[in-house]
């Protein structure tokens, strides 16, 4: 009995010695050290003393009676944040940025011990006294405030901080006094290693962030030191270098100005936020989007689950097979558990996850943080054959086939065995399947076709064995009813990315809720471990589908990007990430109708994430110091009267203009000499599939663009050819030619106008130039029932003007987002007078007079509304269509989709 009492007494003393206080895991502490730029050399300005969130605190490292602050106590972090009379430091905006981007329940504290002008040797606890012998008197005064040892004071304060919070990182800014010292990284490592040892910290969980000195582009006097600082991660793998490029500097070119400290502090914070797993562009809804630093590191203080190998009798294979099993900490045989079946890749076996992914450590750490639902994880051998080892030619046909055969082994042999051996739930709601590479393909193949068995499915970097999604999800509505969670993830530089993208695209178009998670990376365990960390936290819990779009680090590259351009990127909720390399610019914006201010990072790259952008095609421009230019990363389009950038945003109902495996027509660029204008002009002509070999004469739709565009618009922005290809393949539209004309005419030097003169000029070109050329050079019918005319915006006015006056030439007119201007009676009144006098003729000639608008947000909506009321009064017959989207190409694509189905029938 005495021995038992003695054991517990020792245990209590041990625990008290290790942690005799209650740390708040939501109080994040950062140790800051260095010389004058960490100390703070800029004047503290008024803005720096206001609006400091009480969640941002400073642990005073010296006594400051004038500030009513006492060493070793916490205060709201109103500067100064180093000693009593120091200036603004980068830790100020570091902390402000951190609390602005972290959840409201997380607090941030800083401990700043810095000495202006010192070498890094001052913080070497074993050699600092030798260095102090050479220190000038003014420096000795500062050192005295730290009782003769800044390092000892930092450790002393850090231990006080650890009683309240958890140290998450070390911030360093030092190097000016060590300029040219090539062994500086090793000296920093000595200090860092001592901190880790003296404070019982794990360097894999406590990164070091080190900032550059004033950059060479700012004429920094010590800028040459930055080349040495850049090598620090080679010496300390858990260190990160923070760029100073572009940060405003003081007149001495050694220190930063107040604005420079704010910018540099923000950069420190942005790096730390990413290491914690947060995105720094969503301060209104902080959200972990990736595994934090140290998530896969063993923590001896954390309760551990158990790993064991089991053997089961496989009737499918006709042999005894093995699987690796993880049971959670505190596993109890009398408690029921859900099960995750976790599959390996083509070169692995039942031990691959264990050897390469450390799943037990990842899951143990998540359990300790209360982020995981207790579950059993089964890691089987997914190669269902008697010799299932990952040896020899792993791509041999029989071994590849064995991965397909594993479906039967899993469903008929392994799952029944697990449910007999362990106390687990046996319903689909408590069963998940996920895997990497080949195992990712298996998970999608087996899971989506067996939704009576699995409700939770994850594919990590799924391999080419993944079946087409049309096979896996033939009935999207039924799949939506049964799925709890479908997770698809991949690295952006993974050569197998297309498999994940293909699956996502189909699910997106069919509105099947899922998470499409892209991250920086290749085909390796760095990506797969992160996927397991993120995916596992969502299992066997209530699911909020509205949050799915948050779960990604990167967006999908826009299809309108030039070859190999990574940005712009489209996030799942249709927000867009833009990046522009313009290091010399002082202000950069993205103009998408609304202007977005971009922020410059340390590499001279400007960044912004927009609000949600409408699906379909959108024009945009860069504004660099006020000058509108095209984005060099994007394809350019003639619009807005100049070459501009464009971005194609995925649209669920945009399937009708997608490139599909159907017969395709051709778009021909035709130069012709117009007898109407007595000049050379250009038209784009779409000829339908089979045109060349056919002997028939085809009907023609003359299709007009809008103001600021030209004959290229309907082909490049409008995708007219793809719309007709798809409709013709489905027998929804007649085979026809589409002639896309340049509507820019008149005395305005090629710029389209809207007056009587330019409309009359267009009418003349249409009748005496374009139509005669087409009918002389293409196999087309030449009667009115085989001609149609349509146009958008300005082209709609041209259609109204030339079409109504010449209704005997056309069987159909299409007016998209247009209408006679209500405030221009000089132009419109004669048109209405003509219709009044020719009402019967117009109605008799036109089989289709089709008018459409982009909803009330369309800028032409009111004009069109007044016009249609006038047409009603005049007795002119027409049909009206409305499709929400405003005055934009997505609307006009849809207009052509509907209108073309009415023609020539």
JOCOR-V389625 format. One record per helix or strand of 2 or more residues. SS is the DSSP state (a for helix, b for strand). FROM is the first residue (numbers start at 1). LEN is the number of residues. If there is no record, write none. Layout:
ss:SS from:FROM len:LEN
ss:SS from:FROM len:LEN
This chain:
ss:a from:2 len:18
ss:b from:27 len:8
ss:a from:36 len:4
ss:a from:46 len:4
ss:b from:56 len:4
ss:a from:65 len:3
ss:b from:74 len:3
ss:a from:90 len:12
ss:b from:107 len:8
ss:a from:120 len:4
ss:a from:128 len:5
ss:a from:137 len:9
ss:a from:150 len:13
ss:b from:166 len:8
ss:a from:176 len:3
ss:a from:184 len:15
ss:b from:207 len:5
ss:a from:216 len:3
ss:a from:225 len:5
ss:a from:232 len:4
ss:b from:239 len:4
ss:a from:258 len:19
ss:a from:283 len:3
ss:b from:306 len:9
ss:b from:319 len:9
ss:b from:337 len:7
ss:a from:352 len:6
ss:a from:359 len:10
ss:b from:375 len:6
ss:a from:397 len:25
ss:a from:428 len:3
ss:b from:431 len:6
ss:a from:438 len:11
ss:b from:456 len:5
ss:a from:469 len:4
ss:a from:476 len:7
ss:b from:485 len:7
ss:a from:497 len:13
ss:b from:515 len:5
ss:a from:525 len:12
ss:a from:545 len:6
ss:b from:556 len:2
ss:b from:569 len:2
ss:b from:575 len:7
ss:b from:588 len:4
ss:b from:595 len:3
ss:b from:599 len:2
ss:b from:605 len:8
ss:b from:616 len:9
ss:b from:627 len:3
ss:b from:636 len:4
ss:b from:642 len:8
ss:a from:655 len:3
ss:b from:666 len:9
ss:b from:679 len:9
ss:b from:698 len:7
ss:a from:713 len:4
ss:a from:720 len:10
ss:b from:736 len:6
ss:a from:756 len:22
ss:a from:784 len:3
ss:b from:787 len:6
ss:a from:794 len:12
ss:a from:807 len:3
ss:b from:812 len:5
ss:a from:825 len:13
ss:a from:839 len:7
ss:b from:848 len:6
ss:a from:861 len:14
ss:b from:879 len:4
ss:a from:889 len:12
